[in-house]
Amino acid sequence: MEALEKLEQRIPELLAGIDRLKAENVRIRSEAAAAAAKTTELEEENRRLRTSLGQEESTRAEALKRLDALLRKIEEHENIE
């Protein structure tokens, strides 16, 4: 009988512990979902930045080619005179 009484006394404590664990689980899942959303957002921003950087590098390379061509024209003109 004593064991049954101890069990009866522990049941509310155990149920409260389960409730706390469930609440903690909900909180952690919510935090994980928010972190996943932020990660997705950062990955998209990273992709956009890499694309932009690639375009900038391409534009810079094209500008350098054009400058080189202009310099060659100037040098050729000076050599002719």
C-alpha positions as CSV (number, residue, x, y, z in Angstrom):
1,M,0.0,0.0,0.0
2,E,2.8,2.4,0.8
3,A,4.2,2.0,-2.7
4,L,0.8,2.8,-4.2
5,E,0.6,5.9,-2.1
6,K,4.1,7.0,-3.3
7,L,3.1,6.4,-6.9
8,E,-0.1,8.5,-6.4
9,Q,2.0,11.3,-5.0
10,R,4.5,11.2,-7.9
11,I,1.9,11.1,-10.7
12,P,1.0,14.8,-10.5
13,E,4.8,15.7,-10.5
14,L,5.4,13.4,-13.5
15,L,2.5,14.8,-15.4
16,A,3.7,18.4,-14.7
17,G,7.2,17.3,-16.0
18,I,5.6,16.0,-19.2
19,D,3.7,19.3,-19.6
20,R,7.0,21.2,-19.2
21,L,8.8,19.0,-21.7
22,K,6.0,19.4,-24.2
23,A,6.1,23.2,-23.8
24,E,9.9,23.1,-24.2
25,N,9.5,21.0,-27.3
26,V,7.1,23.5,-28.9
27,R,9.5,26.3,-28.1
28,I,12.5,24.5,-29.5
29,R,10.6,23.6,-32.7
30,S,9.6,27.2,-33.1
31,E,13.1,28.4,-32.7
32,A,14.4,25.7,-35.1
33,A,11.8,26.8,-37.7
34,A,12.8,30.5,-37.3
35,A,16.5,29.5,-37.6
36,A,15.7,27.5,-40.8
37,A,13.8,30.5,-42.3
38,K,16.7,32.8,-41.5
39,T,19.1,30.3,-43.0
40,T,17.0,30.2,-46.2
41,E,16.9,34.0,-46.3
42,L,20.6,34.3,-45.8
43,E,21.3,31.6,-48.5
44,E,19.1,33.6,-51.0
45,E,20.9,36.8,-50.1
46,N,24.2,35.1,-50.6
47,R,23.0,33.8,-54.0
48,R,22.0,37.3,-55.0
49,L,25.2,38.8,-53.9
50,R,27.3,36.2,-55.7
51,T,25.3,36.9,-58.9
52,S,25.8,40.6,-58.5
53,L,29.5,40.1,-57.9
54,G,29.8,38.0,-61.0
55,Q,28.1,40.7,-63.0
56,E,30.4,43.3,-61.5
57,E,33.4,41.2,-62.4
58,S,32.2,40.8,-65.9
59,T,31.5,44.5,-66.3
60,R,35.0,45.3,-64.9
61,A,36.6,42.8,-67.3
62,E,34.7,44.3,-70.2
63,A,35.7,47.8,-69.2
64,L,39.4,46.8,-69.0
65,K,39.2,45.2,-72.4
66,R,37.8,48.4,-73.8
67,L,40.4,50.6,-72.1
68,D,43.2,48.3,-73.5
69,A,41.7,48.7,-77.0
70,L,41.6,52.5,-76.6
71,L,45.2,52.6,-75.3
72,R,46.3,50.5,-78.3
73,K,44.6,52.9,-80.7
74,I,46.3,55.8,-79.0
75,E,49.7,54.0,-79.2
76,E,49.1,53.1,-82.8
77,H,48.2,56.7,-83.6
78,E,51.3,58.0,-81.9
79,N,53.5,55.6,-83.8
80,I,52.0,56.7,-87.1
81,E,52.9,60.3,-86.5
